[in-house]
């Protein structure tokens, strides 16, 4: 059978649009972290205290957003996610200036989900109350574990008691709270993993994220790997976690995300459903669709280089490209196959502008191997497909 040629992208409607804002600094770089985060240096900020120049960075963010406005005229922004790094290191005044500037420049949905990432070591009650006043309505706390020994092994700056206190403060001030936890930690036992899950569940937050610790390239752990549980032990921990979470009323809706009914993260769902998003800030990525093309953008990665580029050139783009039509099936499936319930088949054409037939070969192979659900109106991974997700996604490479 001759290979089906894919040449033109034709979108009849544009997908939902979100905004991602990257804050690149943290108090300490964790040994497992491969995110674009940079440890702050004592007394190096313009104010001699913060370790980063908050005013300069916020000014750069606002200018960066303005460069994207011509690409999104008339479109509504449905969610904002402020990630990092540790965005909770921002002052309340800085956060208010940033969000006020965003509201003045984009059409923000009235009840938009506005998430901020935070680390327990940077949480103060008065500061969180002020963040809520700024418009933050969802906070994601990087707990990782409640056990001091594990937190020390992970290079975290907080202890278990501080994590519990931070969660309670967040629950007192925000409409929605997510806890990020990890499993498969150095020398972690099944019982220790269970204790972490049960402690997390005791707070009854509407959303939980559980990530398997992996040794990512270019991290300290990649160079000096700790002793991790075996694959069988990690599998046992995962199955135990899943059982505990399910019994507590949480639904696994994405590979690493669990939520109470109607409490899924709207911003992340937009990513996984191949929606659009502007990405501003050091190292931020974006995806913006037009009627006849879908584009990706990447910013300068280092904070200083990013700010200098904005100030001197008017933008910090290091890459702005149109996604080739032949690459869209893989990019689409790379995201949607992370969702346990997948998406309707018509979502593929709606979000890529291509006919579903361009994926016939991959769909057939995945279904035959039991990795993809055979339901004719769904693109949905099976339990086996979720377990071997990388293998499933690779079937859609050109």
C-alpha positions in Angstrom: 0.0 0.0 0.0 1.5 3.4 -0.9 2.2 5.8 1.9 -0.5 8.4 2.4 0.8 11.8 1.6 0.1 14.6 4.1 0.6 18.1 2.9 -2.0 20.6 4.1 -3.3 21.6 7.6 -6.8 23.0 7.5 -8.3 23.9 10.9 -12.0 24.8 10.9 -11.8 26.0 14.5 -9.0 27.0 16.8 -8.5 25.0 20.0 -8.7 26.4 23.6 -5.9 28.7 24.6 -3.9 28.8 27.8 -1.0 30.8 29.2 2.1 29.3 30.8 4.5 31.6 32.7 7.9 30.3 33.7 9.7 31.4 36.9 13.3 30.1 36.6 14.7 30.4 40.1 14.6 28.1 43.1 16.3 28.1 46.5 18.2 24.9 45.8 18.6 22.8 42.7 17.4 19.3 43.4 19.6 16.4 42.3 16.9 14.7 40.2 15.5 17.9 38.5 16.0 18.5 34.8 13.6 21.5 34.6 14.9 24.9 33.6 15.6 26.1 37.2 18.5 28.1 38.5 19.6 28.3 42.2 19.4 31.8 43.5 22.6 33.3 44.8 22.6 35.1 48.2 22.3 38.9 48.0 22.8 39.1 44.2 19.5 40.7 43.4 19.0 44.3 42.7 17.5 44.7 46.1 20.4 42.9 47.7 18.0 40.4 49.3 16.1 38.3 46.9 18.9 36.7 44.9 17.0 37.6 41.6 15.9 40.9 40.1 12.1 40.5 40.4 11.2 43.9 38.8 13.4 43.3 35.8 12.1 39.8 35.2 8.4 40.8 35.5 9.0 43.6 33.1 10.6 41.1 30.7 7.6 38.8 31.1 5.1 41.5 30.3 7.1 42.6 27.2 7.3 38.9 26.2 3.6 38.5 26.4 3.1 41.6 24.2 5.1 40.0 21.4 2.5 37.1 21.3 -0.6 39.3 21.3 -0.8 39.7 17.4 -0.9 35.9 17.2 -3.9 35.5 19.5 -6.1 38.6 18.8 -9.7 37.9 19.8 -9.0 34.6 21.5 -9.9 33.9 25.1 -7.4 32.5 27.6 -8.9 29.7 29.7 -6.2 29.0 32.2 -2.8 30.3 33.5 -0.1 28.1 35.0 2.9 29.8 36.8 5.6 27.1 37.0 9.2 26.8 37.7 11.5 26.8 39.6 9.6 28.1 42.6 7.2 30.9 41.7 6.1 31.2 45.3 9.5 33.0 45.8 7.9 36.0 44.1 6.6 38.8 46.3 2.8 39.3 46.5 3.4 42.7 45.0 5.3 41.2 42.1 2.6 38.6 41.5 -0.1 41.2 41.6 1.8 43.4 39.1 2.3 40.3 36.8 -1.4 39.1 36.9 -2.7 42.6 36.5 -0.6 43.1 33.4 -1.9 39.8 32.0 -5.5 40.8 32.6 -4.9 44.1 30.9 -3.6 42.5 27.8 -5.5 39.3 27.2 -9.1 38.2 27.2 -9.1 36.1 30.3 -12.1 33.9 31.1 -13.9 35.2 34.2 -13.5 32.0 36.2 -10.1 31.0 34.7 -8.1 28.5 36.6 -4.9 30.2 37.8 -2.3 27.8 39.2 0.9 28.6 41.0 3.6 26.0 41.9 5.0 26.2 45.4 7.6 24.4 47.6 6.8 23.8 51.2 10.0 25.7 52.2 8.7 28.9 50.7 5.2 29.0 52.1 4.1 31.6 54.6 0.5 32.1 55.7 0.4 35.9 55.0 2.1 35.5 51.7 -0.4 32.9 50.5 -3.3 35.0 51.6 -1.9 37.8 49.5 -1.4 35.5 46.5 -5.1 34.5 46.8 -6.0 38.1 46.7 -4.0 38.5 43.5 -6.2 35.9 41.8 -4.4 32.7 42.3 -7.1 30.0 42.8 -5.1 26.8 42.6 -1.8 25.9 44.1 0.4 22.8 43.4 2.8 22.0 46.2 6.0 20.0 45.6 5.9 17.8 48.6 7.5 14.7 47.1 7.6 12.8 50.4 6.6 13.3 54.0 9.5 11.3 55.4 12.6 13.3 56.5 15.1 10.6 55.4 13.6 10.5 51.9 13.4 14.3 51.6 17.1 14.6 52.6 18.0 12.0 49.9 16.1 14.0 47.4 17.9 17.2 48.3 14.7 19.0 49.4 14.9 22.0 51.7 11.8 21.1 53.8 11.0 18.4 56.2 7.9 16.3 56.7 6.4 18.6 59.3 6.9 21.7 57.2 5.2 19.9 54.3 2.1 19.2 56.4 2.0 22.8 57.7 2.3 24.1 54.1 -0.6 22.0 52.9 -2.8 23.2 55.7 -2.0 26.8 54.9 -2.7 26.2 51.2 -6.1 24.6 52.1 -7.0 27.6 54.1 -6.5 30.0 51.3 -7.0 28.4 47.9 -10.0 26.9 46.1 -8.0 23.9 44.8 -4.8 22.3 46.0 -2.6 19.7 44.3 0.1 17.7 46.0 3.1 16.4 43.9 4.5 13.3 45.3 7.2 10.8 44.1 7.5 7.1 44.4 10.3 4.6 43.6 12.6 6.7 45.9 16.1 5.7 47.1 15.7 2.5 49.2 11.9 3.0 49.4 10.0 0.1 50.9 6.4 -0.8 50.1 5.3 0.2 53.6 7.1 3.6 53.4 5.4 4.4 50.1 2.1 3.5 51.7 2.7 5.9 54.5 3.3 8.7 52.1 0.1 8.0 50.2 -2.0 7.7 53.4 -0.5 11.0 54.8 -1.4 12.7 51.5 -4.9 11.3 51.5 -5.5 12.6 55.1 -5.6 16.1 53.8 -8.4 15.4 51.3 -7.0 17.7 48.6 -9.0 17.5 45.4 -6.0 16.6 43.2 -2.9 14.4 43.6 0.1 13.8 41.3 2.3 10.8 41.7 5.6 10.6 39.7 8.0 7.7 39.5 11.5 9.0 40.2 13.6 8.6 37.1 17.2 9.4 36.5 17.1 12.2 33.9 20.1 13.1 31.8 22.2 16.1 32.8 21.2 15.8 36.5 23.3 15.1 39.6 21.5 11.8 40.0 22.3 10.8 36.5 26.0 11.2 37.3 25.8 9.8 40.8 22.8 7.5 40.8 21.3 6.5 44.2 20.1 2.9 44.8 16.5 2.8 43.6 14.0 0.0 44.0 13.9 -2.7 41.4 11.4 -2.5 38.5 9.2 -5.2 40.2 9.3 -3.2 43.5 8.3 0.0 41.7 5.5 -1.8 40.0 4.3 -3.1 43.4 4.4 0.4 44.9 2.4 1.8 41.9 -0.3 -0.9 42.2 -0.5 -0.2 45.9 -0.8 3.5 45.3 -3.5 3.1 42.6 -5.5 0.8 44.9 -5.3 3.3 47.9 -6.2 6.3 45.7 -9.1 4.5 44.0 -10.6 3.4 47.3 -10.3 7.0 48.5 -12.4 8.3 45.6 -9.7 9.5 43.2 -9.8 8.8 39.5 -6.6 8.3 37.6 -7.3 10.5 34.6 -3.7 10.8 33.3 -0.6 8.7 33.6 0.5 10.5 36.8 -2.6 12.5 37.8 -5.5 11.7 40.1 -8.5 13.8 40.9 -11.8 13.8 42.7 -14.9 14.2 40.5 -14.6 17.3 38.3 -11.4 18.4 39.9 -9.0 17.7 37.1 -6.4 20.3 36.2 -7.9 22.3 33.4 -4.6 23.7 32.3 -2.9 20.3 32.0 -5.9 18.8 30.3 -5.5 21.4 27.6 -1.9 20.3 27.0 -2.9 16.6 26.8 -5.8 17.3 24.4 -3.4 19.2 22.1 -4.8 22.6 22.9 -2.9 25.8 22.4 -0.7 27.7 24.9 1.4 30.8 25.0 4.7 30.2 26.9 6.5 33.2 28.3 9.5 33.3 30.5 13.0 31.8 30.4 13.1 28.6 28.4 9.3 28.6 28.0 7.7 26.6 25.1 4.5 27.6 23.3 2.1 26.1 20.7 -0.2 28.4 18.7 -2.6 27.3 15.9 -3.8 29.3 12.9 -6.3 28.3 10.3 -3.6 26.9 8.0 -0.8 26.0 10.3 0.3 25.0 13.8 3.4 26.6 15.3 5.8 26.1 18.1 8.0 28.6 19.9 10.9 28.3 22.4 12.5 31.1 24.4 16.0 31.7 25.6 16.7 29.3 28.5 19.0 31.2 30.9 17.3 34.0 32.9 20.0 36.6 32.1 20.1 35.8 28.4 16.3 35.8 28.3 16.0 39.2 29.9 18.8 40.7 27.8 17.2 39.4 24.6 13.9 41.0 25.5 15.6 44.3 26.4 17.9 44.5 23.4 16.0 42.7 20.6 12.4 43.0 21.7 11.9 39.2 21.9 13.7 36.2 23.4 12.7 33.6 20.7 15.4 31.0 19.8 13.0 29.0 17.8 9.7 29.7 16.0 8.6 27.1 13.5 5.7 25.6 11.8 5.0 21.9 12.7 5.2 19.9 9.5 2.0 18.0 8.7 3.8 14.7 8.7 4.9 15.3 12.4 1.4 16.2 13.7 0.1 12.6 14.3 3.0 11.8 16.6 2.8 15.1 18.4 -0.9 14.7 18.9 -0.7 11.1 20.1 2.3 11.9 22.4 -0.1 14.0 24.4 -3.5 12.4 24.2 -2.3 8.9 24.9 -1.4 10.0 28.4 -5.1 10.4 29.2 -6.6 7.2 30.7 -9.9 7.9 28.9 -8.2 9.2 25.7 -10.2 11.5 23.4 -12.9 11.2 20.8 -11.5 10.3 17.4 -12.9 13.5 15.9 -10.6 15.5 18.2 -7.6 14.4 16.0 -9.0 16.2 12.9 -10.3 19.2 15.0 -6.8 19.8 16.5 -4.5 18.9 13.6 -6.6 19.7 10.5 -5.7 16.3 9.1 -7.9 13.3 8.3 -7.8 10.4 10.8 -6.8 8.1 7.9 -3.2 9.4 8.0 -2.8 7.3 11.2 -4.4 4.1 9.9 -1.2 2.1 10.0 -0.3 3.1 13.6 -3.8 2.7 14.8 -4.0 -0.8 13.3 -0.7 -1.9 14.8 -1.5 -0.5 18.3 -4.9 -2.1 18.3 -3.6 -5.5 17.2 -1.0 -5.5 20.0 -3.6 -4.7 22.6 -2.2 -1.2 23.4 -5.1 0.8 22.0 -8.7 0.4 22.8 -10.7 -0.9 19.8 -13.7 1.4 20.4 -14.3 3.0 17.0 -15.0 6.5 18.3 -12.2 6.7 20.9 -8.4 7.2 20.8 -7.8 5.6 24.1 -4.9 3.5 25.6 -5.6 0.2 27.2 -4.2 -0.7 30.6 -1.4 -2.4 28.7 -0.9 0.7 26.6 -0.5 2.9 29.6 2.0 0.5 31.0 4.1 0.5 27.8 3.2 4.1 26.9 6.5 4.9 25.2 6.2 1.9 22.9 2.6 2.9 22.0 3.5 6.5 21.3 6.4 5.5 19.1 4.0 3.7 16.8 2.9 7.1 15.5 6.3 8.4 14.5 6.6 9.1 10.8 
